């Protein structure tokens, strides 16, 4: 009979988004992010993040999304099929007897800001920059917005403070993404971000720019399962068990993926892992005001079989 031992290991050098939205075609309107979802693969050195956001505005408008990252990314188009495949695998691995419910021209180069690349992917108009100096970067961002035909918008003071914190934390890369929003909530076509990181990274503080409540679902694919105390403000997703009229949520959504299953989710994820990996579902639901820190996951649990 196989036995298992559970050990906590600290993988600072081993283990590793979310975007803040600013309306840029009309000032002084509210932007909401009722749902965010991401699939994040991390092998201790490199991260691949498939990110999709459900969003709407008070009126039709153009929106600038800002995504901070710890290193220069490669950005490519993703697919909703990745999230559908994750859902299939979650259902497949459910415990037995469970009841489940089922753009425009870029501003010129300026001192303190390095333009990394500009590209269009489907509805996304993407610009990636590296901020070298805080004030020059803020000035560049304002100029960038004006180049989109908006002269009345100023960066929120809160965003300027968040940018300072990111630069102090050695997170200097920012992806600017311009999309169109309407009154009806919709899922923005996913993008795939690939970048180097010494920890599993998902930015949260930038979401404080969006008012109200939000729901964030992350599906982590890692060599070992996350240490639960290190995933705040998230909690591990649960399966639902039915006992008559009572529901029990005691079963964590954590299970092992084969390399073939990882490939089915997104082929590029397979280059992160030589063997099987674990999928862990995380969720957060609440006010964006609670998102005071980013997810920078370094602590994992290793299951040793003997």
PLY file of the C-alpha trace (Angstrom):
ply
format ascii 1.0
element vertex 306
property float x
property float y
property float z
element edge 303
property int vertex1
property int vertex2
end_header
0.00 0.00 0.00
1.35 3.41 -0.93
1.92 5.98 1.80
2.21 9.72 1.40
3.98 12.33 3.45
3.25 16.04 3.16
6.12 18.51 3.56
6.17 22.29 3.43
9.04 23.56 1.34
10.02 27.15 0.66
10.84 27.62 -3.00
11.91 31.25 -3.30
14.20 30.38 -6.18
12.12 27.54 -7.52
8.35 27.98 -7.87
6.37 31.42 -10.51
-3.12 39.12 -14.03
-4.97 41.15 -13.70
-5.32 44.49 -15.32
-6.32 47.93 -14.15
-8.76 49.59 -16.51
-8.98 53.29 -17.39
-11.57 54.64 -19.85
-9.74 56.66 -22.52
-12.46 57.66 -24.99
-14.69 59.35 -22.40
-13.62 60.74 -19.00
-15.40 60.32 -15.66
-17.22 57.06 -16.34
-17.14 53.86 -14.31
-15.43 50.68 -15.45
-16.40 47.34 -13.89
-14.69 43.95 -13.97
-17.38 41.50 -12.84
-15.18 38.51 -13.61
-11.53 37.71 -14.28
-10.03 34.34 -15.04
-6.51 33.16 -15.71
-4.65 29.91 -16.28
-1.11 30.23 -14.90
1.66 27.73 -15.54
4.92 28.20 -13.64
7.98 25.96 -13.40
10.16 27.94 -11.00
11.73 30.19 -13.61
9.20 30.93 -16.33
5.49 31.75 -16.25
2.86 31.41 -18.95
-0.39 33.22 -18.13
-3.59 32.95 -20.19
-5.69 35.92 -19.10
-9.29 36.81 -19.87
-11.41 39.58 -18.34
-15.19 40.07 -18.33
-15.86 43.79 -18.41
-18.47 46.43 -19.18
-18.73 50.23 -19.00
-21.52 52.71 -18.28
-21.53 53.54 -21.98
-19.69 52.46 -25.11
-16.09 53.56 -24.86
-12.50 52.74 -25.56
-10.59 51.32 -22.59
-6.90 51.24 -21.70
-5.85 48.20 -19.67
-2.55 48.23 -17.76
-0.84 44.98 -16.76
2.37 45.17 -14.65
4.87 42.30 -15.02
8.24 41.46 -13.41
10.04 40.90 -16.72
9.69 41.50 -20.45
6.85 39.37 -21.84
6.14 37.64 -25.12
2.46 38.22 -25.91
0.32 36.07 -28.20
-3.33 35.30 -28.79
-5.15 32.80 -26.60
-8.43 30.94 -26.79
-11.52 30.43 -24.63
-11.08 26.72 -25.39
-8.30 26.64 -22.77
-10.79 27.57 -20.05
-13.37 25.09 -21.39
-10.73 22.36 -21.22
-9.90 23.26 -17.60
-13.59 22.99 -16.74
-13.77 19.54 -18.37
-10.75 18.38 -16.36
-12.20 19.72 -13.11
-15.38 17.74 -13.73
-13.39 14.67 -14.76
-11.42 14.76 -11.49
-14.40 15.42 -9.24
-14.69 12.98 -6.30
-17.18 10.18 -6.80
-20.78 10.80 -5.77
-20.26 14.54 -5.97
-23.10 16.74 -7.27
-21.49 19.44 -9.42
-23.14 22.50 -10.90
-22.24 21.79 -13.78
-4.77 51.51 -32.30
-2.90 54.51 -33.05
0.72 55.76 -33.44
3.02 55.45 -30.47
4.61 58.42 -28.77
8.32 58.80 -29.52
10.99 57.47 -27.21
11.65 59.50 -24.06
14.35 59.26 -21.38
13.31 56.97 -18.54
10.97 54.83 -20.69
12.01 52.00 -22.99
9.54 50.98 -25.71
9.72 47.18 -25.93
7.16 46.40 -28.66
3.82 47.31 -30.19
1.52 44.79 -31.86
-2.13 44.16 -32.68
-3.69 40.81 -31.76
-7.33 40.54 -32.79
-9.24 43.28 -30.90
-6.18 44.08 -28.74
-3.84 46.99 -29.48
-0.83 46.25 -27.29
2.14 48.36 -26.26
4.79 47.04 -23.85
7.17 49.45 -22.11
9.82 49.27 -19.42
9.66 52.08 -16.84
13.16 53.22 -15.90
12.20 56.38 -13.98
8.90 57.07 -12.28
8.13 60.65 -13.37
9.25 60.10 -16.96
7.02 57.03 -17.13
3.98 58.93 -15.79
4.61 61.72 -18.32
4.94 59.16 -21.11
1.68 57.45 -20.08
-0.20 60.76 -20.21
1.26 61.47 -23.64
0.36 57.95 -24.78
-3.27 58.51 -23.76
-3.40 61.85 -25.60
-2.09 60.12 -28.72
-5.29 58.03 -28.62
-7.31 61.24 -29.11
-8.13 61.96 -25.46
-6.94 65.24 -23.96
-9.17 65.38 -20.86
-8.04 62.27 -18.98
-5.54 62.38 -16.12
-4.06 59.36 -14.43
-5.81 58.63 -11.10
-3.68 59.53 -8.09
-4.12 55.98 -6.82
-2.58 54.61 -10.01
0.48 56.82 -9.57
0.99 55.40 -6.06
0.55 51.85 -7.37
3.14 52.48 -10.10
5.62 53.67 -7.46
5.09 50.47 -5.46
5.64 48.29 -8.51
8.87 50.06 -9.43
10.15 49.73 -5.86
9.31 46.01 -6.03
11.39 45.65 -9.21
8.34 45.13 -11.43
9.15 47.63 -14.21
7.33 46.23 -17.26
3.85 47.46 -18.15
1.60 46.21 -20.94
-0.91 48.79 -22.27
-3.85 47.19 -24.06
-6.59 49.23 -25.79
-9.98 47.53 -26.31
-13.58 48.58 -26.94
-16.24 48.11 -24.23
-20.03 48.45 -24.21
-22.80 48.37 -21.57
-23.16 44.61 -21.96
-20.66 42.48 -20.01
-18.42 40.48 -22.31
-15.34 38.31 -22.12
-12.36 39.91 -23.79
-10.52 37.51 -26.10
-7.73 35.94 -23.98
-4.07 36.80 -24.38
-1.08 34.61 -23.50
1.79 36.27 -21.62
5.11 34.43 -21.29
7.80 35.91 -19.05
10.61 35.05 -16.64
9.77 35.21 -12.92
11.34 33.83 -9.70
7.82 33.46 -8.23
4.34 32.71 -9.51
2.98 36.19 -10.20
-0.51 37.59 -10.64
-1.02 41.36 -10.24
-3.94 42.42 -8.03
-3.23 45.95 -6.81
-3.82 47.42 -10.26
-7.44 46.17 -10.07
-8.17 48.68 -7.31
-8.72 51.15 -10.16
-11.94 49.29 -11.03
-14.71 50.08 -8.54
-17.06 47.64 -6.83
-16.96 43.87 -6.41
-15.13 41.43 -8.61
-14.65 37.69 -8.93
-11.25 36.30 -9.85
-10.63 32.66 -10.71
-7.09 31.36 -11.14
-6.15 27.87 -12.32
-2.55 27.26 -11.31
-0.47 24.56 -13.01
2.66 23.93 -10.95
5.09 21.16 -10.06
3.86 21.17 -6.45
0.64 22.35 -4.83
0.55 25.84 -3.24
0.96 26.26 0.50
-2.48 27.40 1.56
-1.33 30.15 3.93
0.57 31.80 1.05
-2.32 32.27 -1.39
-4.08 35.19 0.35
-6.43 36.87 -0.54
-7.46 33.79 -2.52
-8.93 30.57 -1.22
-8.81 27.14 -2.79
-11.90 26.30 -4.85
-14.12 23.52 -3.57
-16.24 20.75 -4.98
-19.82 20.57 -3.73
-21.11 17.43 -2.01
-24.84 17.01 -1.45
-26.19 15.45 1.76
-29.95 15.69 1.41
-30.64 19.43 1.43
-27.24 20.29 2.87
-24.15 21.12 0.82
-20.63 20.38 1.98
-17.65 22.23 0.46
-14.83 20.24 2.03
-13.16 18.81 -1.09
-10.41 21.02 -2.58
-10.12 21.33 -6.36
-6.55 20.06 -6.59
-5.53 17.20 -8.87
-2.66 15.93 -10.99
-2.48 16.62 -14.73
-0.71 14.43 -17.26
1.46 16.08 -19.91
-1.20 15.22 -22.48
-3.88 16.98 -20.41
-1.62 20.02 -20.05
-1.22 20.03 -23.84
-4.99 19.92 -24.28
-5.33 23.08 -22.18
-2.67 24.99 -24.13
0.23 23.42 -26.09
2.73 26.10 -25.07
2.33 25.10 -21.40
4.01 21.75 -22.04
7.45 23.35 -22.41
7.31 24.36 -18.75
7.15 20.80 -17.37
9.12 17.61 -17.99
6.61 15.46 -16.13
3.10 15.70 -14.73
1.97 18.76 -12.77
-0.79 19.77 -10.35
-3.80 21.94 -11.13
-5.08 24.06 -8.22
-8.20 26.22 -8.50
-8.13 29.52 -6.57
-10.92 32.04 -6.19
-11.50 35.52 -4.80
-14.84 37.27 -4.54
-15.24 40.66 -2.93
-14.48 44.36 -3.17
-11.51 45.50 -5.24
-10.53 47.59 -2.19
-9.34 44.33 -0.58
-6.70 43.82 -3.28
-3.84 45.52 -1.47
-1.08 43.07 -2.45
-0.21 41.01 -5.53
-0.03 37.23 -5.61
3.73 36.47 -5.51
3.73 32.78 -4.65
6.98 31.18 -3.45
5.78 28.60 -0.92
4.59 25.17 -2.02
3.83 21.76 -0.54
5.63 18.73 -1.92
3.90 15.34 -1.73
6.56 12.65 -1.45
5.47 9.10 -2.36
7.29 6.17 -0.81
0 1
1 2
2 3
3 4
4 5
5 6
6 7
7 8
8 9
9 10
10 11
11 12
12 13
13 14
14 15
16 17
17 18
18 19
19 20
20 21
21 22
22 23
23 24
24 25
25 26
26 27
27 28
28 29
29 30
30 31
31 32
32 33
33 34
34 35
35 36
36 37
37 38
38 39
39 40
40 41
41 42
42 43
43 44
44 45
45 46
46 47
47 48
48 49
49 50
50 51
51 52
52 53
53 54
54 55
55 56
56 57
57 58
58 59
59 60
60 61
61 62
62 63
63 64
64 65
65 66
66 67
67 68
68 69
69 70
70 71
71 72
72 73
73 74
74 75
75 76
76 77
77 78
78 79
79 80
80 81
81 82
82 83
83 84
84 85
85 86
86 87
87 88
88 89
89 90
90 91
91 92
92 93
93 94
94 95
95 96
96 97
97 98
98 99
99 100
100 101
102 103
103 104
104 105
105 106
106 107
107 108
108 109
109 110
110 111
111 112
112 113
113 114
114 115
115 116
116 117
117 118
118 119
119 120
120 121
121 122
122 123
123 124
124 125
125 126
126 127
127 128
128 129
129 130
130 131
131 132
132 133
133 134
134 135
135 136
136 137
137 138
138 139
139 140
140 141
141 142
142 143
143 144
144 145
145 146
146 147
147 148
148 149
149 150
150 151
151 152
152 153
153 154
154 155
155 156
156 157
157 158
158 159
159 160
160 161
161 162
162 163
163 164
164 165
165 166
166 167
167 168
168 169
169 170
170 171
171 172
172 173
173 174
174 175
175 176
176 177
177 178
178 179
179 180
180 181
181 182
182 183
183 184
184 185
185 186
186 187
187 188
188 189
189 190
190 191
191 192
192 193
193 194
194 195
195 196
196 197
197 198
198 199
199 200
200 201
201 202
202 203
203 204
204 205
205 206
206 207
207 208
208 209
209 210
210 211
211 212
212 213
213 214
214 215
215 216
216 217
217 218
218 219
219 220
220 221
221 222
222 223
223 224
224 225
225 226
226 227
227 228
228 229
229 230
230 231
231 232
232 233
233 234
234 235
235 236
236 237
237 238
238 239
239 240
240 241
241 242
242 243
243 244
244 245
245 246
246 247
247 248
248 249
249 250
250 251
251 252
252 253
253 254
254 255
255 256
256 257
257 258
258 259
259 260
260 261
261 262
262 263
263 264
264 265
265 266
266 267
267 268
268 269
269 270
270 271
271 272
272 273
273 274
274 275
275 276
276 277
277 278
278 279
279 280
280 281
281 282
282 283
283 284
284 285
285 286
286 287
287 288
288 289
289 290
290 291
291 292
292 293
293 294
294 295
295 296
296 297
297 298
298 299
299 300
300 301
301 302
302 303
303 304
304 305
